[in-house]
Amino acid sequence: MLIKHLKTHVLSAVWRNFVIVEITTDEGIKGYGEATLGDFEQTAVAAVKDLEPFVVGKEIEINEMTNFFQHNFFWRNGPVLTTAESAIEQAMWDAFGKTLNSPVHRLIGGSVRRKVRVYANGFVSGDLKPEEFSSRAAQIVERGFNAMKFDPFGGAGPTITTAQLENAYNRIKAIRERVGEDVDLLIEAHGRFNPRTALKIASRIEDLNPLWLEEPVPESDIESMAEVHRSSNVPIATGERILYLERFRDLFNARAADIIQPDVCHMGGILPLTRVGAMASTYNVMVAPHNPSGPVSTAASLQALCTLPNGLILEFWLDAETVRESMVRNYFTIKNGYLDVPKEPGLGIDIVEESLDSFPYKKLHLEYYSDSYYYHGDIK
């Protein structure tokens, strides 16, 4: 089975553009992968184009292709290249699964569960009042979720004032009081605090029983992450911006996290995600993939996560729903906080081809570290 064509589609979606990579085989089967890279989508498209001569005309031998990417270029790795390579890897799995009429998870050993828990994100952001946070959270519970993630810290960082900390605490508290103890709250920090501030935050929010505190310090500083992890009673999650197995190894050896968050779009694709998941299990670390991108990323993440005994939960974004639902005929259905593991072949989703060129590219930027950052809502 040869790859005959490779192309990219770019769709504007609230605060970033979804980048979808499409391959077509000599049998006419199409496979899809995702290369969404916020702020740098066109750079990712160019990287896919640079890889095209090494892909088109080749057999779908996934290990051979990914090994070539890793070892046959002088310049390799980095978020741009690994994002392009990840999307091609996903697309090859999708086409391969469709050819064999099998979902991808069966081709990599099979699932260990029939449904995967998900948490909501993209439903609230910015410098809103606690009651606005809690009102949005109540709507998320009504939609069938029993876990949600949000950033309550506004423009704080790398330190936090007493007023900023109390404001963040009151936002979390308002949600906790509104949704009760049966809903898990995941607290996002976007890697912007120093260790002492991170520990101050963890101590302050501990009584609200969050499932985790995410990236309390910059993800590149594993030593500081380990320092926070040792002294925090709140579980620590990180790893969404870690791209290589070797760096995850360093994270594990440092005992720096309770939960890792590899991203199927940036760290090599589906098989590398399962490999880092297997590594994590030897350290008793759980896996909760980062997934702020489009529905192809969600589908690929679901195929990988369902195979991991230490799979915990998957991120599910609620923004740009017009774009998302237009892209997929059999769009995802949340049931009591879970997604069913798909039985359909490939990635398990049926892409609406004409939709891929229906939302033209726009230059979009999300300023995370301000009081006015905005990542919820639909397209305008």
C-alpha positions in Angstrom: 0.0 0.0 0.0 1.7 3.1 -1.3 1.2 6.7 -0.2 0.3 8.5 -3.5 -0.7 12.0 -2.2 -0.2 14.2 0.9 -1.9 17.5 1.5 -2.8 19.8 4.4 -5.9 21.7 5.4 -6.1 24.7 7.7 -9.3 25.6 9.6 -9.7 28.7 11.8 -11.0 27.8 15.2 -11.5 30.6 17.8 -7.9 31.0 19.1 -5.9 28.7 16.8 -6.2 27.0 13.5 -6.6 23.3 13.1 -4.0 21.8 10.8 -5.2 18.5 9.2 -2.9 16.3 7.2 -4.4 14.0 4.6 -2.7 11.1 2.9 -4.2 9.1 0.0 -3.0 5.6 -0.8 -2.8 3.9 -4.2 -6.0 2.0 -3.2 -7.8 5.3 -2.8 -8.0 5.1 1.0 -7.6 8.4 2.9 -6.0 8.7 6.3 -6.0 11.8 8.5 -3.7 13.2 11.2 -3.5 16.5 13.0 -0.6 19.0 13.1 -2.2 21.9 15.0 0.4 24.1 16.6 -1.1 27.3 18.0 0.5 30.5 16.6 2.7 28.5 14.2 0.2 26.6 12.1 1.7 27.8 8.8 5.1 26.8 10.0 3.8 23.3 10.7 2.3 23.2 7.2 5.7 24.1 5.8 7.3 21.3 7.8 4.8 18.8 6.4 5.6 20.1 2.9 9.3 19.6 3.6 8.7 16.0 4.6 6.5 15.3 1.6 9.3 14.0 -0.7 10.2 11.4 1.9 6.6 10.2 2.3 4.9 10.2 -1.1 5.6 7.0 -3.1 6.6 5.1 0.1 4.9 2.0 1.5 2.9 2.5 4.7 5.5 0.9 7.0 4.9 3.1 10.1 7.9 2.0 12.1 10.2 2.3 9.1 8.9 5.8 8.3 9.1 7.1 11.9 12.5 5.7 12.4 13.6 7.5 9.2 12.3 10.8 10.6 14.2 10.3 13.8 17.5 9.2 12.5 18.0 10.3 8.8 18.1 14.1 9.1 20.9 16.2 10.6 18.3 18.6 12.1 15.6 16.8 13.9 13.1 17.1 16.8 11.8 20.4 18.1 8.0 21.2 18.2 7.6 22.1 14.6 9.2 18.9 13.1 7.7 16.6 15.7 4.3 18.1 15.1 4.6 17.5 11.3 5.9 13.9 11.9 3.2 13.2 14.4 0.4 14.1 12.0 1.9 11.9 9.3 2.1 9.0 11.7 -1.5 9.4 12.7 -2.6 9.6 9.1 -0.7 6.4 8.3 -2.4 4.6 11.2 -5.8 5.8 10.0 -5.2 4.6 6.5 -3.7 1.3 7.7 -6.7 0.6 10.0 -9.2 1.4 7.2 -7.4 -1.0 4.9 -7.6 -3.8 7.4 -11.1 -2.7 8.5 -9.9 -2.4 12.1 -9.7 0.4 14.7 -6.1 1.4 15.4 -6.2 0.3 19.0 -6.6 -3.3 17.9 -3.6 -3.1 15.7 -1.4 -2.0 18.7 -2.5 -4.6 21.1 -6.2 -3.9 21.8 -8.0 -1.8 24.4 -8.0 -2.4 28.2 -11.3 -0.6 28.6 -14.5 0.0 26.6 -14.8 3.7 27.6 -12.4 6.5 28.4 -13.1 9.2 30.9 -12.9 12.8 29.6 -12.7 16.2 31.2 -14.0 19.5 29.8 -11.9 22.4 28.9 -12.4 25.6 26.8 -15.6 26.6 28.7 -14.3 29.6 30.7 -11.3 31.9 30.7 -10.1 35.4 31.6 -10.7 37.7 34.6 -14.3 36.6 35.4 -16.0 36.7 38.7 -16.2 33.5 40.8 -20.0 33.3 40.2 -19.3 33.4 36.4 -16.9 30.6 36.8 -19.4 28.6 38.8 -22.2 29.3 36.3 -20.2 28.0 33.4 -19.1 25.0 35.4 -22.8 24.1 36.2 -23.5 24.1 32.4 -20.6 21.7 31.9 -22.1 19.2 34.4 -25.4 19.5 32.6 -23.7 18.4 29.4 -22.6 15.2 31.0 -19.1 15.8 32.3 -17.9 14.9 35.8 -14.5 16.5 35.5 -13.3 19.9 34.2 -10.1 22.0 33.9 -9.7 25.7 34.1 -7.1 28.4 34.8 -8.2 30.6 37.7 -5.0 32.7 38.0 -5.6 35.5 35.5 -2.5 37.5 34.9 -0.5 36.3 37.9 3.0 34.9 37.5 5.8 34.2 38.1 4.8 35.3 41.6 1.3 35.9 43.0 -0.1 38.6 45.2 -2.4 37.9 48.1 -5.3 39.4 46.2 -4.6 37.4 43.1 -4.3 34.1 45.1 -7.6 34.8 47.0 -9.3 35.6 43.7 -8.1 32.3 42.2 -9.1 30.4 45.4 -12.6 32.0 45.3 -13.1 31.0 41.7 -12.2 27.3 42.5 -14.3 27.4 45.7 -17.3 28.8 43.8 -17.1 25.9 41.4 -16.6 23.3 44.1 -19.6 24.5 46.0 -21.7 24.6 42.8 -20.9 21.2 41.4 -20.2 19.3 44.6 -17.5 16.8 45.6 -18.4 14.2 42.9 -17.0 16.4 40.1 -13.2 16.5 39.7 -11.6 19.9 39.3 -8.3 20.2 37.4 -6.4 23.4 38.0 -4.3 24.8 35.2 -1.3 27.0 35.9 0.3 27.1 32.4 3.8 26.7 33.7 4.2 30.3 34.9 5.1 30.3 38.6 8.3 29.9 40.5 8.6 27.0 42.9 7.9 28.9 46.1 4.8 30.5 44.6 3.7 27.1 43.3 3.9 25.6 46.7 2.0 28.5 48.2 -0.8 28.0 45.7 -0.8 24.2 46.3 -1.1 24.7 50.0 -3.9 27.3 49.6 -6.1 25.2 47.3 -5.5 21.8 48.9 -8.8 21.9 50.9 -10.8 22.2 47.7 -9.6 18.7 46.7 -8.4 19.3 43.1 -7.5 16.2 41.0 -4.3 17.9 40.0 -2.4 21.1 39.7 -1.0 21.4 36.2 2.4 22.8 35.2 2.8 24.9 38.4 6.3 25.8 37.2 7.8 25.9 33.7 7.8 22.4 32.1 11.4 22.7 31.0 12.6 23.0 34.7 12.3 19.4 35.8 14.3 20.0 39.0 11.8 22.7 40.1 8.9 20.5 39.2 10.3 17.7 41.3 10.8 20.2 44.2 7.1 21.2 44.0 6.0 17.6 43.7 7.9 16.5 46.8 6.3 19.1 49.0 2.8 19.4 47.5 -0.2 17.5 48.8 -2.0 18.3 45.6 -1.1 15.8 42.7 1.1 17.4 40.0 0.5 17.0 36.3 2.9 18.0 33.5 4.3 16.9 30.2 2.2 18.5 27.5 5.3 20.3 26.1 7.7 17.4 26.5 8.4 16.0 23.1 10.9 13.1 23.5 11.0 9.8 25.4 14.4 10.7 26.8 13.0 13.8 28.4 10.1 11.9 29.9 12.7 9.5 31.3 14.4 12.4 33.0 11.0 13.5 34.4 10.3 10.0 35.8 13.7 9.6 37.3 13.4 12.9 39.1 10.0 11.8 40.5 8.6 15.1 39.4 4.9 14.3 38.6 2.0 12.1 39.5 0.4 12.4 36.0 1.9 13.0 32.6 0.2 14.7 29.7 1.9 13.7 26.4 0.3 15.2 23.3 -0.3 12.9 20.3 0.2 15.9 18.0 3.6 16.9 19.2 5.5 13.9 20.5 5.6 11.6 17.5 2.0 10.3 17.3 0.0 7.3 18.5 2.7 4.7 19.0 5.1 7.0 20.9 2.3 8.0 23.2 1.7 4.4 24.1 5.5 3.9 24.6 5.7 6.8 27.0 2.6 5.4 28.7 4.4 2.1 29.2 7.4 3.9 30.6 5.2 5.8 33.0 3.6 2.6 34.3 6.9 1.4 35.7 7.0 4.5 37.9 3.4 4.3 38.9 2.6 7.5 37.0 -0.8 8.0 35.3 -1.4 9.2 31.8 -3.8 12.0 30.8 -3.1 13.2 27.3 -3.0 16.8 26.5 -5.6 17.5 23.7 -6.4 21.2 23.0 -6.6 20.6 19.3 -9.2 19.4 16.9 -11.3 16.2 16.5 -8.6 14.3 14.7 -6.3 14.7 17.7 -9.1 13.6 20.0 -9.7 10.5 17.9 -6.0 9.6 17.8 -5.6 10.2 21.5 -8.5 8.0 22.3 -7.1 5.2 20.2 -3.8 5.4 22.2 -5.2 6.0 25.7 -7.6 3.1 25.6 -4.7 0.7 25.4 -3.0 1.9 28.5 -3.7 0.3 31.9 -2.5 3.5 33.6 -4.6 5.7 31.4 -6.5 8.2 33.6 -8.5 10.7 31.6 -8.5 12.6 28.3 -8.9 16.3 27.7 -11.9 17.3 25.6 -12.3 20.9 24.3 -15.7 22.6 24.0 -14.7 25.7 21.9 -15.2 26.1 18.2 -18.0 23.6 18.2 -19.3 24.6 14.8 -15.9 23.8 13.2 -15.5 20.6 15.2 -19.0 19.2 14.5 -18.8 20.1 10.8 -15.6 18.1 10.4 -16.9 14.8 11.6 -20.1 12.9 10.7 -20.1 10.7 13.7 -19.0 13.3 16.2 -18.2 12.3 19.8 -20.9 11.7 22.4 -20.2 12.2 26.1 -22.1 9.7 28.3 -21.8 10.2 32.1 -18.3 11.7 31.6 -17.0 9.1 29.2 -16.4 8.4 25.6 -17.0 5.0 24.2 -13.9 3.4 22.5 -14.8 3.4 18.8 -15.3 0.2 16.9 -15.1 1.9 13.5 -11.9 1.3 11.4 -8.8 3.6 11.5 -9.1 6.5 14.0 -12.8 5.8 14.2 -14.1 9.0 12.8 -15.7 9.8 9.4 -14.3 13.1 8.1 -16.5 15.4 6.1 -14.0 16.2 3.3 -15.7 19.4 2.1 -15.6 20.9 5.6 -11.8 20.9 5.6 -11.7 23.9 3.3 -14.8 25.7 4.7 -13.1 27.7 7.5 -10.3 29.7 6.0 -7.1 30.4 7.9 -6.9 33.4 10.1 -3.9 34.6 12.0 -4.9 34.0 15.6 -3.1 34.4 18.9 -4.0 33.5 22.5 -2.3 35.6 25.2 -2.3 33.1 28.1 -0.6 35.3 30.7 -3.0 38.2 30.9 -6.3 39.0 32.7 -8.2 39.0 29.4 -7.1 35.8 27.7 -9.9 34.2 25.9 -10.3 30.6 24.7 -13.9 29.7 25.0 -16.8 30.2 22.6 -17.6 29.5 19.0 -16.4 30.9 15.7 -17.7 34.3 14.7 
